[in-house]
Amino acid sequence: MKQWIGVVNLSAEIPGAASLKDRRQVTRSLSERLKRHFNVSCADLGPGETWNRADIAAVFVSSSYQEAETRKEQCLEFLSKAEDEGEFAILGVKHEVFAYGDF
């Protein structure tokens, strides 16, 4: 049986961040909301030396391709709506769903 892995990688600008603490507040809030709404694992990928940029990855596993695609699309829609709240601006998004293993 194949397992399906979904990945959403967000690159964002955080215009209101004046410190690393400000940046982390935005990334932590966004990661927690993604985890809570979509049962995904999230990581702040940096870059650590800048305050007004952030890369966040969300990853999940599913037993069906269709479910993985649906969750991926829901995450993308959520990020678009979250951008409208004004804490960050999306610079780019990479996303994919791929098969892993054959158990």
N, C-alpha and C positions, 0 to 999 in steps of 0.2 A: 504494500500500500504506500502510495506516495504521500509525502507531507509537503505542504505549500508554505513558503516563507514570503512574507510581505515586508517591504522596506520603504519607508518614506523619509527622505533626508531633506531638511529645510535649511536654507541659508537665509538669514534675516539681518536687517539693520535695526538697531534699537536707538532711535534718535534722541530719546530722553535720558539715556544712560550717561551719567557723569563720573561713574566709578564702577569698579568690578562688582561691588555690592548691588548697584542698580541693575547691572546686566544679569547677575545671578537671580535677582528677584523675578525678572521677566522670564528667564529660561526655566527656573524652577516651577513657577506658576503654570507655564504652558505645558511642561512635561507632566506635572501632576494632573492637569485636566485631561491630557491625552490618555494617561494611564487609567484614570477613573472612568472615562467615557467609553474607551475602546479596548481595555484590557491588553495594552501593549507595553513593551519594555522601551524605555527612553534613555537617551544619553546625551549630555551636552558635550559636543565634540570640539568645542573651542570656537575660534582661536583664543587662546588664553591671554594673549598680550594686548588685545584690543577690547575696549569697553562697549563700543557701539555696533559690534558685529557678533553674530552667534550662528553656529551650526548645530542643529538638533536632529537626532535620528530616532525614529520610532520603528520597532520591529515586532512582528508577531508571527505565530505559526497557526496553520489551519489544516484541517483534514480534507478540504475540498478547494479546488481552484476558484469556484464561484464565490464561496464565502470569503476567501482571501481578497479577491477583487473588490467585493462589496465593502469590506472593512477598509481597504486601501482608499477607495473613493470617499468613504465617510470621513476618514482622516483628512483627506485633501479638502473636502468641503468645510470641515471644522476649522482648519488652518486659515482658509480664505475668510471665513466669518470672524475668526479671532483677529485677523489683520485689521478688519473694519473697526475693532474696538480701539485701535490707535497706539498700542504699546510697542508694536514692531511693524516693519514693512518687509514683505517677502521680496528677496532678491532673486531667489531661484528655488525650485523644488525638483528633486530627482526621486523617482519611485519605480518600483517593479515588484512583480510577483514571480517566483520561480519555484520549480520542483526540487525537492531534496530527498535523496534516497529512494529506495524501492524495497520496503520491508514487507 
